[in-house]
Amino acid sequence: MGWLRRAPIVVLLSALALSMTTGAVLAGGNPGRTPNLPLPDPYTAAMCGTDIGDVTVSVDAATFNEYIKVFTYKDGSTRLQFNGYLAQTVVGNGKTLHFNASGPGAIFLTPDNIISRIVTQGHLFYIGPPGSPQQGLFLYTGRTVLVVLPDGIAVVSSYSGNRTDVCALLAA
């Protein structure tokens, strides 16, 4: 049963990594930058509650152009920097919504490869799986900081800018 609890965490972190991007640039002038592939599979769950039912979130593969660059510091900690372009497609309640989820953003790892925090700028598409402390779908703009709880769930601890409740858009 432990794998069942961790599956949404993996999907959430994959989606977070994909949604922390910025405007596309050519990789040739930026050594060490690699495409952020493979794309995660679509994720379907009742993230917006039982009234809306199952919602599917996926990455728009046709417009995907995201890269990752890894920085390792002297103390052994690591920063995974994400840049590029990403769009999220949300399907639920008879509606299809399309969001620019471009960041950029970074995931910070301790020397033990434990996520210490996630920081984004621009747009962050947040997926809170069922049963998580921040269940739902949200689009944040501005600076957003996430922390990882002891159970491995990433939650938004602060943000500046706007927060759009995607579940409310699906319900309307």
C-alpha positions in Angstrom: 0.0 0.0 0.0 3.0 2.3 0.5 3.5 2.5 -3.3 -0.1 3.7 -3.7 0.6 6.6 -1.3 3.8 7.5 -3.2 2.3 7.3 -6.7 0.6 10.7 -6.4 3.8 12.2 -5.0 5.8 11.1 -8.0 3.2 12.5 -10.3 3.1 15.7 -8.3 6.8 16.2 -8.4 7.0 15.3 -12.1 4.3 17.8 -12.9 6.0 20.5 -10.7 9.2 19.9 -12.5 7.5 20.2 -15.8 5.5 23.3 -14.9 8.5 25.3 -13.7 9.6 26.8 -17.0 10.3 30.1 -18.9 10.4 31.3 -22.5 12.1 29.0 -24.9 15.7 29.6 -25.9 18.1 27.6 -28.0 20.2 25.0 -26.2 23.3 25.6 -28.3 24.3 28.7 -26.4 23.8 27.1 -23.0 26.1 24.2 -22.4 25.1 21.6 -19.8 21.4 22.1 -20.5 19.4 19.0 -21.6 15.8 18.4 -22.6 13.6 17.5 -19.6 12.3 14.2 -21.0 10.4 11.9 -20.9 7.1 13.6 -20.4 5.0 12.2 -17.6 1.9 10.2 -18.5 -1.4 11.9 -18.1 -2.7 11.9 -14.5 -6.3 11.1 -13.8 -7.9 11.4 -10.4 -10.8 13.1 -8.6 -8.6 16.1 -7.7 -11.5 18.5 -7.6 -13.8 16.3 -5.5 -16.7 14.1 -6.2 -19.0 16.7 -7.7 -16.7 17.1 -10.7 -15.3 13.5 -10.7 -12.2 12.4 -12.5 -10.0 15.1 -14.0 -7.1 14.4 -16.3 -4.0 16.6 -16.4 -1.5 16.3 -19.1 1.4 18.1 -20.7 0.9 19.5 -24.2 3.5 17.5 -26.1 3.1 19.5 -29.3 4.3 22.7 -27.7 6.7 21.2 -25.1 10.1 22.8 -25.1 11.6 22.6 -21.6 15.2 22.1 -20.4 16.9 21.3 -17.2 20.4 22.3 -16.0 22.0 20.8 -12.9 24.2 22.9 -10.5 26.2 21.1 -7.8 27.5 23.2 -4.9 30.7 22.7 -2.8 28.6 21.5 0.2 27.1 18.7 -2.0 23.7 20.3 -2.4 22.2 20.5 -5.8 19.9 22.9 -7.7 17.8 21.6 -10.7 17.0 24.6 -12.8 14.1 24.4 -15.2 13.6 26.7 -18.2 11.7 26.5 -21.5 8.0 26.3 -22.4 5.3 24.1 -21.0 1.5 24.0 -21.4 -0.8 21.9 -19.2 -4.1 20.6 -20.5 -6.9 19.9 -18.0 -10.0 17.8 -19.0 -12.9 17.4 -16.7 -16.6 18.0 -16.2 -17.1 18.2 -20.0 -14.5 21.0 -20.3 -11.0 21.2 -21.7 -8.8 24.0 -20.4 -5.3 24.9 -21.6 -2.8 26.8 -19.4 0.6 28.3 -20.0 2.6 26.8 -17.1 5.9 28.5 -17.8 8.1 29.4 -14.9 11.2 29.3 -14.5 11.9 27.3 -11.4 14.3 25.3 -9.4 14.3 22.2 -7.1 16.8 22.4 -4.3 18.3 19.1 -3.0 20.3 18.5 0.2 23.6 16.6 -0.1 21.5 13.5 0.7 19.3 14.2 -2.4 16.3 15.1 -0.3 14.2 18.0 -1.7 14.6 20.9 0.6 12.4 23.4 -1.3 11.0 24.3 -4.7 11.0 27.9 -5.9 9.3 29.1 -9.1 8.8 32.4 -10.9 6.2 33.2 -13.5 3.6 30.4 -13.7 3.3 27.2 -11.7 0.6 24.6 -12.3 0.1 22.9 -8.9 -1.5 19.5 -8.7 -2.7 18.5 -5.3 -3.7 14.8 -5.4 -6.7 13.5 -3.5 -6.0 13.2 0.2 -3.1 15.7 0.1 -3.1 18.8 2.4 -3.7 21.1 -0.6 -6.0 18.9 -2.8 -7.0 20.5 -6.1 -5.6 22.2 -9.1 -4.2 25.7 -9.0 -2.3 28.1 -11.3 0.1 30.4 -9.4 1.7 33.4 -10.9 4.7 35.3 -9.4 7.1 33.8 -7.0 5.9 30.5 -5.4 7.7 28.5 -2.7 6.9 24.9 -2.0 8.1 22.8 0.9 8.1 19.0 1.1 6.3 17.5 4.1 7.8 14.5 6.0 5.3 12.2 4.1 6.8 13.5 0.7 4.0 15.7 -0.4 5.0 19.1 -1.7 2.8 22.0 -0.6 2.7 25.7 -1.4 4.1 27.6 1.6 4.0 31.1 0.1 3.3 32.9 -3.1 3.2 36.5 -4.4 0.9 37.3 -7.3 -2.3 35.5 -8.2 -3.7 32.1 -7.5 -6.4 30.7 -9.9 -8.5 27.8 -8.7 -8.7 25.5 -11.7 -11.3 23.3 -10.0 -13.6 26.4 -9.7 -13.2 27.0 -13.5 -14.2 23.4 -14.2 -17.2 23.7 -11.9 -18.5 26.9 -13.5 
